Amino acid sequence: MEEQGAILIEARLHEVNLRYDTPDGELTRTAQVLRLRQDKAAHLTYKGKGETSGEVYIRREIEFTVGDFQAARAFLEALGM
């Protein structure tokens, strides 16, 4: 791409995604997602079961930043996730 005049604005960043579920797989079975992601910051995300409204897929999503990826991981695992 450089030969076409492209410039690098930001280098690639390795992203870690950990997906959690209950021991019996309830979240997967009910099409819900609980994810801990590390990129420039750590984020905890919940995605609810989706539904289709006309041609639009609607899914509730709650995401927030956590201060410590490893502590959040330990927390979720302590809850049995």
C-alpha positions in Angstrom: 0.0 0.0 0.0 2.9 2.4 0.6 3.6 2.3 -3.1 0.1 3.9 -3.6 0.9 6.6 -1.1 -0.7 5.1 2.0 0.8 5.9 5.4 0.7 4.0 8.6 -1.4 5.9 11.2 -1.3 3.3 13.9 0.5 0.0 14.2 -1.4 -3.2 14.7 -2.3 -4.1 18.2 -2.6 -7.7 19.5 -6.0 -8.2 21.0 -6.9 -10.8 23.6 -10.5 -12.0 23.8 -11.6 -14.4 26.5 -15.2 -15.7 26.4 -16.8 -17.0 29.5 -19.8 -19.2 30.2 -21.4 -20.9 33.2 -20.3 -24.5 33.9 -23.5 -25.8 32.2 -23.2 -23.6 29.1 -26.2 -21.5 29.9 -24.9 -18.4 28.2 -24.1 -20.2 24.9 -27.3 -22.1 25.0 -29.3 -18.9 25.3 -27.2 -16.9 22.8 -25.7 -14.6 25.3 -22.0 -13.6 25.5 -19.7 -12.6 28.4 -16.3 -11.5 27.1 -13.2 -10.0 28.6 -11.1 -8.2 26.0 -7.6 -6.6 26.2 -6.5 -4.2 23.5 -5.3 -0.7 24.5 -7.5 -1.1 27.6 -9.4 -4.0 29.3 -13.1 -4.2 28.6 -15.9 -6.4 30.0 -18.8 -7.0 27.6 -22.2 -8.6 27.9 -24.2 -9.3 24.8 -27.8 -10.4 25.3 -29.9 -12.6 23.2 -30.7 -10.9 19.9 -33.9 -10.6 18.0 -34.9 -9.6 14.6 -37.1 -6.5 14.1 -37.9 -6.3 10.4 -34.5 -6.6 8.7 -32.6 -5.3 11.7 -30.9 -7.5 14.3 -31.2 -6.0 17.8 -29.0 -7.1 20.6 -28.5 -5.5 24.0 -24.8 -4.8 24.7 -23.3 -3.5 27.9 -19.5 -2.8 27.9 -17.3 -1.0 30.3 -13.6 -0.6 30.9 -11.9 -2.4 33.8 -8.7 -1.2 35.3 -6.9 -4.5 35.5 -7.3 -7.3 32.9 -5.8 -10.0 35.1 -7.9 -9.1 38.2 -11.0 -9.1 36.1 -10.1 -12.5 34.7 -9.5 -13.8 38.3 -12.8 -12.3 39.4 -14.8 -14.0 36.6 -13.1 -17.3 37.2 -13.8 -17.0 41.0 -17.5 -16.8 40.0 -17.2 -20.1 38.2 -17.1 -18.7 34.7 
